[in-house]
Amino acid sequence: MTERQYWISVASKDHLDAAVESALVVFGPGRDSAAARPARGDWVASYAPAETMDRDTPVRRFVAMARIDDDTPESRPVSDGGQAMSRRATYHHDHDADIYDLLDAFSFVTDRSHWGVHFHRSLFEVTKDDMLAIARAMGVDGRKL
């Protein structure tokens, strides 16, 4: 068995809300390779930079946390009429978490003034400690990770 990995996915809040309702983790449009990276049993924290893909209304919160339940990504329709790659998942979060409250806890943020550069990707791997910080902030029992 491979070691469990931890990921942050980035998508608009409207896409993430629809994904949670459908028990899916979504990845950016056309991101086949990103969607294939997490393995069954890996954890994904979903970050919403904005309400919609237009980035008109900032959100800047982690809005979902899930464990991947399948082995293969699928393309599914999303709220704006496009397609996004997705994975089946079980959600475990209790509430959203503000990104600014977590920046000092992240191993990958070495300069607070440039923290956003990491979130320009649709998916990136983080440490277990990074994921535990997000889990605590979202009301998730860290023993599940």
C-alpha positions in Angstrom: 0.0 0.0 0.0 1.3 3.5 -0.9 1.5 6.2 1.7 -1.5 8.4 2.0 -1.0 11.9 0.4 -2.6 15.2 1.1 -3.7 17.8 -1.5 -5.2 21.2 -1.9 -7.5 21.7 -4.9 -8.5 25.1 -6.1 -11.8 26.0 -7.8 -14.6 28.6 -7.6 -17.0 28.3 -4.7 -20.0 27.7 -6.9 -18.3 24.7 -8.5 -17.1 23.4 -5.1 -20.6 23.7 -3.5 -22.1 21.7 -6.4 -19.3 19.1 -6.0 -20.0 18.7 -2.3 -23.7 18.2 -3.0 -22.8 15.5 -5.5 -20.1 13.8 -3.3 -17.4 14.8 -5.8 -14.0 16.6 -5.6 -13.7 18.8 -8.7 -10.6 20.0 -10.5 -10.2 22.8 -13.0 -11.5 22.5 -16.5 -9.4 20.2 -18.7 -7.2 19.2 -15.7 -7.1 15.4 -16.5 -3.6 15.0 -15.1 -4.4 16.8 -11.8 -7.5 14.8 -11.2 -5.5 11.5 -11.7 -2.9 12.4 -9.1 -4.7 11.7 -5.8 -5.1 8.0 -5.0 -8.0 6.3 -3.3 -7.8 7.2 0.4 -5.9 10.5 -0.1 -7.4 13.7 1.4 -8.2 16.9 -0.5 -8.9 20.3 1.1 -10.8 22.5 -1.4 -9.9 26.2 -1.5 -12.2 28.8 -3.2 -10.4 32.0 -4.2 -13.7 33.5 -5.4 -17.4 32.9 -5.7 -17.3 32.2 -9.4 -14.8 31.6 -12.2 -15.1 35.3 -13.0 -13.3 36.0 -9.7 -15.8 38.8 -9.1 -16.4 38.2 -5.5 -13.5 37.0 -3.3 -14.0 34.1 -1.0 -10.5 33.1 0.1 -11.6 30.2 2.2 -11.3 26.4 2.4 -14.8 25.3 1.8 -14.6 21.5 1.8 -12.5 18.6 2.9 -12.9 15.1 1.5 -11.3 11.6 1.3 -11.0 10.2 -2.3 -13.2 7.1 -2.7 -12.5 6.0 -6.3 -9.6 5.2 -8.6 -10.4 7.1 -11.9 -11.3 10.7 -12.7 -14.4 11.5 -14.8 -15.5 14.5 -16.7 -18.7 16.0 -15.4 -20.8 19.1 -16.2 -20.4 22.1 -13.9 -22.6 25.0 -13.0 -21.4 27.4 -15.7 -22.2 24.8 -18.4 -18.6 23.7 -18.9 -16.9 20.4 -17.9 -14.6 19.7 -15.0 -12.7 16.6 -14.0 -13.9 15.0 -10.8 -13.4 12.2 -8.3 -15.9 10.5 -6.0 -15.3 11.5 -2.4 -16.7 11.4 1.2 -16.8 14.9 2.8 -15.9 15.4 6.5 -15.8 19.2 7.1 -18.0 21.0 9.5 -17.4 24.6 8.4 -15.3 26.9 6.2 -11.9 28.1 7.2 -10.4 31.5 6.3 -7.1 31.2 4.5 -5.6 34.2 6.4 -6.0 32.3 9.7 -3.9 29.4 8.3 -1.0 31.1 6.5 1.5 30.9 9.4 0.8 27.2 9.9 1.6 26.2 6.3 5.0 24.7 5.5 4.8 25.9 1.9 4.2 29.6 2.7 7.6 31.1 3.4 6.6 34.7 2.5 3.2 35.8 3.6 3.2 38.6 1.1 3.3 36.1 -1.8 1.2 33.2 -0.3 -1.3 33.3 -3.3 1.3 32.1 -5.8 0.7 28.5 -4.6 -3.0 28.7 -5.3 -2.6 29.4 -9.0 -2.5 25.7 -9.6 -5.6 23.5 -9.7 -4.0 20.9 -7.4 -0.9 20.7 -5.3 0.5 18.3 -2.6 0.9 19.4 1.0 2.3 17.8 4.1 0.2 16.0 6.7 0.8 18.8 9.2 -0.5 21.3 6.6 -3.6 19.2 6.2 -4.0 18.8 10.0 -4.0 22.6 10.3 -6.8 22.9 7.7 -8.7 20.0 9.4 -8.6 21.7 12.8 -9.8 25.0 11.3 -12.7 23.2 9.5 -13.8 21.1 12.5 -12.5 17.8 11.2 -11.1 15.2 13.6 -7.5 14.9 12.7 -7.4 11.2 13.6 -9.4 10.5 10.4 -6.4 11.7 8.4 
